[in-house]
Amino acid sequence: MLFVLVAICAVVTTFTVSRYYLSKTRLVETEIEKVIARKFSTSERALELGKLKEENAVMRNLLLDLVEN
């Protein structure tokens, strides 16, 4: 009976520790994603990409107006 109790305790402890490290890993990954997003939002490439998206939308609307007429 003692061996069964020790085995159950080992399984529960392993499960608890693995969940703890999993939650820590998720927290670190979300922080890394936030830092990457913050760095990318202030970069020149992101600003240029936003400008190109806006120009693309304008050109698309002009082309749709030409097709409709």
N, C-alpha and C positions, 0 to 999 in steps of 0.2 A: 504494500500500500504506500509505503514511503517513496518508492521509486516513481509511482504514478503521480504523487503529489509534486515531487521535484520536477518531473517532466512537464506537468501542467504549468508550474511556475516558470519554467524555462521558456515555454511557448508563449505565455502571456508577456513575459519580460521582453522577449525578442520582438513580438508584435508591437509593444509599446515603444520600444527604442526605435524600431524601423519607422513607425509613424512620426515620431519626433524628428528624426533626421529628414524625412520626406517633407514635413511642413517647413523645416528650416531651409531646405533646398528650394522649395517653392517661393518662400519669402525672398531669398537672395536673387532668384531668377526674375521676380517682378521688379526688384530694385534695379537690377541690371537693365531691364527693358526700359524703365523710366529714365535712367541716365542716358541710354542710347537715344531715346526719343527726344530728350532735352537737347543733347548735343546736335542731333540731326536737324532739329527745328531752327537752330541758329546758324546753321552752315550756309555757305553761299550756294551750294548745289540745291539745297531745299528751296531757297528763295527763287532760284532760277527755274526749278521744276514747277513751282506754283505759278510763276509768270507764264511758262509754256502751257500749262493746263488752261489758264485763263485765255490765252491767245487761241488755243485749240477750240475752246468752247465758242469763242466769237466767230472763228472761221467756219465752224460747223453750222452755227445759226445762219450765217450769210449764205452758205451753200444750200441749206434747206429752204431759205427764202427764194433763192434762184430757181430751185427745182419746182417750188409751188407756183411760181409765176411763169 
